[in-house]
Amino acid sequence: MEETYQTKIDWWIALILVVSGLVLVGSGALLLVDAPPNDLFAAPIAVVCFGMALFAAWIPFSTYYTITATELVVRSTFIRWQVPLERITEVYPTHNPLSSPACSLDRLRIKYERPSGRETSVMISPKAKDEFLTELAEAAGLQWQGNRLIRVTSGT
């Protein structure tokens, strides 16, 4: 069974995206309206402004998380992380503001081991966090320890 979870969007992140989109569209339109007729740069710069506005609008719609039978797939814009479920070592809540595929600071840090043995992580912000955690725990064989999910090995 495959379940997809949309990102949670904080109001202030939505505001930043909307305002930046409006500023970019307004700038592009102003360039097209007020540019001298022989200005070779106005139209290409306006197109870039419109493209950037579309990209800002696309971010929350393209950010989601899918739990499959074998992996957690994290998507945001053009980027995709594929985390094998058996390599997840820990999942816990965080408000870390570092860049991540999340549109909220109400985040989960997913720690996992790469094939090289090096531990890494990705932070996500599923809207239905409790449902996500319940499904991830079941799919990945993780156990609750307080407010965290952990992988319990036979040596622990």
Buried (B, 14 or more C-beta within 10 A) or exposed (E): EEBEBBBBBBEEBEEEBEEBBEBBBEBBEEBBEEBEEEEEEBEEBBEBBBEBBEBBBBBBEBBBBBBBEEBBBBBBEEEEBEBBBEBBBBBBEBEEEEEBBBBBBBBBBBBBBEEEEEEEBBBBBBBEBEEBBEBBBEBBEBEEEEEBBBBEEEEE
